[in-house]
């Protein structure tokens, strides 16, 4: 049976992107993107915000760090992956993140950007 791992999210950055470089000098940026679901329940507005950790590589990572900032809207396309590692105390740790293949910078609701 075939499988498919593709995700699209559109949301707002919770903080400025963080740019780092690997040991081989490959640029990598991490961003936290919030998506919010809104619905009505018994006449009251309800909402739930989900936070997504997004990892961006190479030139696109540098562009995200240069041009994006907290609050900016983005459309991210990528795949979901989970990484595991052992911390300095020998504890197994994991994180689930979106490995971005594309990040589109969207205009803010003010029409700027």
C-alpha positions in Angstrom: 0.0 0.0 0.0 1.3 3.5 -0.9 1.8 6.2 1.7 1.7 9.9 1.6 3.3 12.5 4.0 2.4 16.0 2.9 1.2 18.9 5.1 0.1 22.5 4.4 -0.4 25.0 7.2 -1.2 28.7 7.1 -0.6 30.6 10.3 1.4 33.3 12.1 4.9 33.2 13.5 5.0 33.2 17.3 8.5 34.7 17.4 11.3 35.7 15.0 12.8 32.7 13.1 16.1 31.4 14.6 18.9 30.9 12.1 21.8 28.5 12.8 24.4 26.7 10.7 25.3 23.0 10.8 28.9 21.9 11.2 29.1 21.7 7.4 27.8 25.4 7.3 24.3 24.5 6.0 21.8 27.2 7.0 18.8 25.9 9.0 16.0 28.1 10.5 13.4 27.0 13.0 10.1 28.8 13.4 7.0 28.3 15.6 3.8 28.8 13.6 0.4 29.1 15.2 -2.8 27.9 13.6 -6.1 28.7 15.2 -9.5 26.9 14.8 -12.5 29.0 15.7 -16.1 27.7 16.2 -19.3 28.5 18.0 -20.6 26.5 21.0 -23.8 27.4 22.7 -23.6 30.9 21.2 -20.1 31.4 22.5 -17.0 31.8 20.4 -14.5 29.1 21.0 -10.9 28.8 19.7 -8.0 26.5 20.0 -4.4 27.4 18.9 -2.0 24.7 17.8 1.7 25.4 17.6 3.8 23.8 14.9 7.6 23.7 14.9 8.9 24.3 11.3 12.4 23.6 10.1 13.6 25.3 6.9 16.9 24.6 5.1 19.5 26.3 2.9 18.8 29.6 1.1 15.2 29.5 2.1 16.2 29.4 5.7 18.3 32.5 5.3 15.5 34.3 3.6 13.0 33.4 6.3 15.5 34.7 8.9 16.0 37.9 6.9 12.4 38.8 6.0 10.1 37.2 8.5 9.4 38.3 12.1 7.0 37.6 14.9 3.3 37.9 13.8 4.0 37.5 10.1 1.6 35.2 8.2 3.1 32.2 6.2 2.0 29.3 4.2 4.2 26.2 4.8 4.3 23.1 2.7 6.4 20.1 3.9 6.3 16.8 5.6 5.9 15.7 9.2 8.8 14.0 10.8 9.8 12.9 14.3 13.4 13.0 15.5 14.8 11.2 18.5 18.0 11.7 20.5 19.5 11.2 23.9 20.0 14.2 26.1 23.2 14.7 28.2 21.5 12.8 31.1 20.9 9.8 28.8 17.1 10.4 28.6 15.5 9.7 25.3 13.9 12.8 23.8 11.8 13.4 20.7 10.3 16.2 18.7 7.7 16.2 15.9 8.2 19.0 13.4 7.4 20.0 9.8 10.4 19.8 7.5 9.4 22.6 5.1 9.9 22.2 1.3 8.3 25.6 0.7 7.5 28.7 2.8 5.4 31.5 1.2 5.4 34.9 2.9 1.9 36.2 3.1 0.7 39.7 3.4 -0.3 40.7 7.0 -3.9 41.5 7.7 -2.9 45.2 7.5 -2.0 44.7 3.9 1.7 45.3 4.5 4.5 42.8 4.0 
